[in-house]
Amino acid sequence: MAKNLYDVLGVSKTASEAEIKSAYRKLARKYHPDLNKDNKEAAEKFKEVSAAYDIIGNKERRQKYDNNEIDADGKPTGFGAGGFGGDGGFYSSYGPGGNPFGQGFSGSRRSGMNGGFDFSSIFGEDIFSQFAGGAQGFQGGARRPRKGEDIAYTMKISFLDAANGSEQKVFLGGKNINVKVPAGTKDGQTLRLKGLGQPSMNGGENGDVLITLNVQPHPYFRTEGNDIHIDLPITLKEAVLGAKITVPTLTGKVAVKVPPYSDSGEKLRLKGKGIKSGDEIITLKVVTSKTKDSELEKVLEKLPDTNIRSF
């Protein structure tokens, strides 16, 4: 009895594309050769589920399989459920009357016979493209090599590791892999590890591993392009008299000079302290004390009124 590809993946015939993909990934991880060393049964099972997904995981091939145009191995069966016999398809032999299609059916470049009837006008290009050499058609041969499935991961990374660049360890296929994160990596950026995904089942290249980076927010840094921005709270005294204040940067703390009579919102720039060739931009924020200060009030009351508003 021919195997049912839906049964192989453990899904119903009405399963959605997402359900089929999810079922395949679970089984592929379960029977992956890297996780089942020297286990021939698991290796065969892995091949079986990969071959099943190769057909019903593809919208066009799934439709042909459901219509009985191709079998569980992806080979053409004929015209739908009618096949090459019965009322619905071609005759399995010409019979007493000879070739019912006349000279035109005597052969085909697609079928490997001699003549001019083109099966692609009936079956479409996709069926023939699955066989070695494309135009060899029914002469047989394996399907064209197909790249293995990609594997997707999401990895959390700190703001500083993303900004400065870093090397992260990822556990793949039973071993730790060092992944280089470039300086200036942004949240949501994807890194591709070539050839570390699922192996191909018919001689194609391995799939890739795609790692989407989830950059964690920093408590006080934020980025705009390659510039780093930070708000620096200063007291009223520091704003009026000026001060020397230590501030953090991507690579450590540095001292900056706040000029006397600085206003809230004024910006200071630290050249080259951003990402790559970017700068660090410091925005001053004057913060007044919420505690009552009678001496300060007396000093301020003595100051002359100055019109600083233009409206």
N, C-alpha and C positions, 0 to 999 in steps of 0.2 A: 504494500500500500504506500502510495506517494506521501511524503511528509508534508504537513501543513505548516507553512512558515509562520502563521500567527500562533500556532501551538508552540513552535520552537521558542518564540519570544514571550510566550505566556500572556498574550493579549487576545482580545476578541477581534473579529473581522471588522467591526465598526469602530475600533479604537482610533483616536485622533492621532495626528502626527506627533504631538507632544507626548502622548502616552506611549507610543511606539518607541520614540527616542529615549524616554526615561527608562523603559523596560530594557532596552538594549544596553544602555550605560550601566545599569545595575548588574546585568549578566556579564558584560564585558569586564567589569571590575572583578567580579567573582571568579571568573575563569581565566583572567589575564595570565599569560605565560610567566611574567615577572613575579607573580604572586603564587605560582604553582610550579615550582621548579621540578623537572623530571616527572611531571604528572601527565602522561599521555592522554588519559581520559579527559582531563581539564583542557588540554590543548585542542583535542578534537571538538569538544563542546564550544570552545572559543571560536574555532573556525566555523562551526555550524551557526552560532548566533550572529556572527559577523556576516556570513553569506546570506542569512535570512534578512538582516537589516539592509544589506546591499540592495535588496529588491523591494521589500515593503517599506523601507525607510526613504525610498525615492518615489515621488508622487506619480511620475509617468510609468515607471516599472511596476509600481503597485497596482495601477489601473490595468495594465496589461496582464498581470498575474491574476487579478480578480476576474478579468474577462476570459481567463483561460487561454490567453494568447501566448504566454510563456509559462514554462513549468517552474518547479521549485529550484532548478539549477539555472534559470534564466534563459533556457533554450526555447526557441519558437515551437509552438504546438500546431499552428495552422490558423484557420479563421475562427477565433473565439472557441466556444464550446463545441462547435461542429467538427473541429479538427480537420484531418485529411480524409475522413470517411463520413458516410451518412449524408443527410440532406443539406446540412448547413455549410459544408466546406468543399475542398477539392476532393476529387476521386483519388483513392490510394493507388490506382493503376488506370491505364487508359481503357482496358477492357476490349471487347470484341470490336468496338467501333474505332479503335485507335485513339489518337490524341484528340479530345473533344475541343481543344482550343486552337487546333490547326498548327501551322508552322510557327506561329509566334510564340507558342509555349514550349517549343522543342528545346529551348535552352535559355540561359541567362548568364550574363557576366556576374550577377549577384549570387546565382545559385551554384556556380561552378560548372554548369552545363554549357553546351555550345549553342549560341543563338542570341536572340535579342530581347526577350521578355524581361522587363525590369520589375523584380519583386518589390523594390522600394516604393513603387507607386501604390502597392497594396498594403504592405506591412509598415512602411515608414523607415526612415534612416536609422532610428534608434536601435531597432532590433539587430540590424546588420553591424552597427558600430560596436556591438558587444563581442563580436568575434574577431579573432586575430586577423589582421590585414584588412578589416573593414569589408572590402569588396569580395573577399573569399566566401562570405555568406555561409551556405549550408555545407561547405567543405569541412566545417568543424573548426576546432581550435578553441583556446581559452579566451575568456573575456579580456579586454584590454586592462593592463595594470591600473589599479585604482588606489589613490593615496589613502592611507589609514585615517581613521577619525581623529580630529583634534580633541584635546582635553582642556577644559576651561577651569581655571581656579580664580579665586579672589583672595588677595593677601593684604592684610593691614600693615601699614608702615608708618613710622613716626614722621612728623613734619620735618625734623632736622635731618633724618636719614634720606628723605626725598629731596630736600633742598641741597644738601651737601654731596649727595651721592653715597652709595653704600653697597655692601655685599650682603645679601640675605641667603639663608639656608632654606631650601624647600625639600620636603621629603617626597620623592617620586620613585615609583617602581621599586620600593624596598631599599632605597638609598638616598642619602642627602646630596642635593645638587646646589652648588653655589650660583646664585643669580645676581648679576651685576645690575644695580639700579643707577642709572645715569643721574648726575647732578641736575637739579631743576625739574625732576619728574613731577607731573601734575596729578591731582586726584582724578581717577578714572582712566588714566593712561594704561595701555596694555603692552606687556612685554611678550615677545614670541621666542620660544625655545624650539629651534628647528629639530625635527626628527625625534623628539622625546614623547610624542603622542602614541596613539594606538598603532600597532603594526598593520601593514597591508596584508590582505589574505591571498593576493594573487600576484605577488612579485613587485608591487608598486612601492613607492617610498613611504616611510612611516609618517604618521600625522605629527602635528606640532602640539606643544603645550602653550596655551594662552593664559597669561597671568594678568588679571586686572588689578591695579593697585588702588587700595583704599587709603588715601593719605589722611591721617588723623589731624584734626585742627590743633593749632598751638594756642596756649593760653594768652599770649600777647603778640605774637608775630602774625602777619598776614602778607600775602604776596600780590603784586601787580606787575605782571611780566616777570622780569628778573630783579625787580626792586623789592626789598623787604620793608614793610611799614610797621611802626610801633608808636603807640601813644605814650608820652612821658608825663606823668603827673608831677607838677612842681608847686611849691607853696607860694603864697603871696610875697613872702620875704625873698625867696629865690628869684621870683620874677622881677622884683623891683631892684634888688641889689646885685643880681647875677649870682652864679654859683658854678661849681665844678661837680658834676654828677656822674656816677658810674652807671652805664647802661649795657644790657646784653646785646650780643650780636650772634650770628650763626656760628662763629668760631670761638666765642668767649666774651668776656666783659672788657669794655674800654671806657675811658673817662672822656666826657664831653663838657665843653664850656657853654653854659647858658648866659647869654649877654644880659647886662642890666636892662631893666625896663622892657623885658620881653612880654609880648602879648600871648594870650591863649590862642592857639591855632597856628602860631609861627612854626616854621619847619627848619630843622637842621639836617644837613646831609653828610653822611659818612661815605666817602668815595670808596668803591670797591668792596664794600662790606655786604653786598647783596649776593644773589645767585650768579655764579660765573662772573661776568663783568658788570653786574648790576650794583646798585648802591643801597644803603640803608637810610630810609627817610624817617626822621624823628619828628613827631608832631607834639608841640608843647600844650599841656592842659593845666591851666592855673586852677588850683583847688584851694578853696578857703576852708578854714576850720569851722566846724559846727559848734565848737565850744566858745562861750562868751569870753571875750578878752577886753576888759575895760581899758587897759593901757593902750591897746591898738586903736580902740575907738576914739580915745582922746587925741591920738596922733593924727588920725584921719580927719577928725573934725577941724583941725587946725589948717588942713590943706585948703588952698583956694579952689573954688568951684571952676571947673574947666569944661567948656562945651566941646565934647568929642563927637557929637552927633551932627550929621549934615541935614537932618530932616526936622 
